Amino acid sequence: MVFLRGVSVLSKIRSRLAQQSATLGSVRWLQIQSASDLDLRSQLKDLIPEQQERLKKLKSEHGKVELGKITLDMVIGGMRGMTGLLWETSLLDPEEGIRFRGLSIPECQKVLPAALPGGQPLPEGLLWLLLTGKIPNKDQVDSLSKELQSRSSVPEYVYKAIDALPITSHPMTQFASGIMALQVQSEFQKAYEKGISKAKYWEPTFEDSLNLIAQVPVVAAYVYRRIYKNGQIIPSDESLDYGGNFSHMLGFDDPEMLELMRLYVTIHSDHEGGNVSAHTAHLVASALSDPYLSFAAALNGLAGPLHGLANQEVLLWIKSVVEECGENITTEQLKEYVWKTLNSGKVVPGYGHGVLRQTDPRYVCQRDFALKYLPDDPLFQLVSKLYEVVPPILTQLGKVKNPWPNVDAHSGVLLNYFGLSEARYFTVLFGVSRSIGICSQLIWDRALGLPLERPKSVTMDWVESFCKKAA
Ligand SMILES: CC(C)(COP(=O)(O)OP(=O)(O)OC[C@H]1O[C@@H](n2cnc3c(N)ncnc32)[C@H](O)[C@@H]1OP(=O)(O)O)[C@@H](O)C(=O)NCCC(=O)NCCS
């Protein structure tokens, strides 16, 4: 009964998402493309002048329009609710969740090309969408898959840099070190040293970004096989797409796992610009640091437990529940366990969000996937039970702004079901996916000529004196 109530909440969210798809027509420059143009770079080249013009016009006509008030609470409270960034690739609505270039997750699942009929979207399609604002056709996605394959060769020194670290170091440390080593090949850095004109910054940024996106799964798979599979590396399968091949290189060839990886990489890619990893990349890149430097910095933020590491924490926490109470845990036992976690001064991982105020649609689509492929999995059933138990308890605390589950509440049990059970590795998967969103925006940062980021900071003395004067 309680479970059914939870499902009906999810159905409400789904029907709202369906209603919102009616607004699709209002998306500014979204369109399905003709089959001819397969070259992503030349498409961008055509789009950039019109977007530069658009920004120039906005600045000259509306540059002094106020977008909101800044209160002291916002300054002390981690800039929550403060509009302060331009981020073109996606927008997060507190109630309905993420839209990639105007498209919700269910809409992406409907319109982006898939590997299987009616299957999950191919992440390459999302990359095309994020970069161009246009829905690619299957030929374009296949051509981008091939292009990424052709850019995926990782230099030997990258593996050596990773091998220099103790095998016990956290997978995110090994992954970020590998990305730093990739920086040696940066086209942007070389071009900058040669004195490239500002108007052309986006071109080597595009080269670096595509190389980086192509190589992150190879580096990530190396880290996984090094730590957990005695260093037995699995070569890339060129017949596979980006997500499918990543799963293959990790060692998972079950077609359902390939589908999961496509979904996983698609939905974790971008979550507008203010989250720790995206904002970090944008900030670092604003100093004209190249995409490798910027993305490596983002990964270090993603490795924090309040951000990307939460997916690791969720599975470890769920497994600790099972260890202590068994798989057939009652609702009462589960409530007790949640209170025990809170009373020991910890957060319930996978619940809450800095912006969202509803169940994360990234959670909903993973739940749909679980209902299709693993409805009887005991850990999935536990995740469903938690959906009933946790929100009322967090609400009871009186301070949690969003008691609903986020993306991380679900991902771990899906991966675990297909055998990828090493929770400490999960944030690396998140990082692979984030390269797509972050790099897409970095290209636009340079194309639009966005400046060095430099907000003003103040001291408590300054605030006290300002508030006295204002009183
Ligand atoms: C995501 C998160 C960091 C957002 O933080 P936020 O924007 O500050 O959230 P809120 O404004 O709702 O926080 C208000 C209070 O509720 C607490 N809170 C929020 N989510 C909570 C959770 N899941 N469990 C327990 N307490 C929580 C906060 O710690 C804060 O407590 P404090 O005032 O004593 O410091 C927070 O919800 C959290 O820690 N969640 C668990 C980790 C997680 O899943 N992260 C992945 C996010 S995608």
The ligand as a Gaussian input file, in Angstrom:
#p B3LYP/6-31G(d) Opt

LIG

0 1
 C       22.800000      17.731000      -1.876000
 C       22.969000      18.545000      -0.617000
 C       24.452000      18.770000      -0.358000
 C       22.294000      19.915000      -0.829000
 O       22.651000      20.731000       0.240000
 P       21.840000      22.057000       0.590000
 O       21.503000      22.798000      -0.649000
 O       22.621000      22.765000       1.622000
 O       20.507000      21.432000       1.173000
 P       19.477000      22.090000       2.182000
 O       19.394000      23.564000       2.000000
 O       18.231000      21.309000       2.095000
 O       20.186000      21.820000       3.596000
 C       19.593000      22.288000       4.793000
 C       19.970000      21.345000       5.909000
 O       19.409000      20.043000       5.649000
 C       20.431000      19.076000       5.681000
 N       20.195000      18.040000       4.679000
 C       19.993000      18.213000       3.353000
 N       19.900000      17.010000       2.748000
 C       20.041000      16.082000       3.706000
 C       20.081000      14.672000       3.699000
 N       19.985000      13.968000       2.581000
 N       20.250000      14.033000       4.883000
 C       20.363000      14.740000       6.027000
 N       20.370000      16.078000       6.088000
 C       20.208000      16.737000       4.938000
 C       21.695000      19.833000       5.340000
 O       22.848000      19.116000       5.753000
 C       21.479000      21.136000       6.063000
 O       21.746000      20.911000       7.435000
 P       22.506000      22.030000       8.336000
 O       21.675000      23.274000       8.216000
 O       22.528000      21.438000       9.693000
 O       23.858000      22.199000       7.720000
 C       22.302000      17.850000       0.590000
 O       20.950000      17.635000       0.322000
 C       22.984000      16.550000       0.946000
 O       23.973000      16.546000       1.701000
 N       22.471000      15.383000       0.411000
 C       23.107000      14.106000       0.608000
 C       24.301000      13.962000      -0.320000
 C       23.872000      13.777000      -1.743000
 O       23.009000      12.978000      -2.050000
 N       24.520000      14.506000      -2.643000
 C       24.270000      14.376000      -4.076000
 C       23.571000      15.556000      -4.604000
 S       23.126000      15.323000      -6.296000

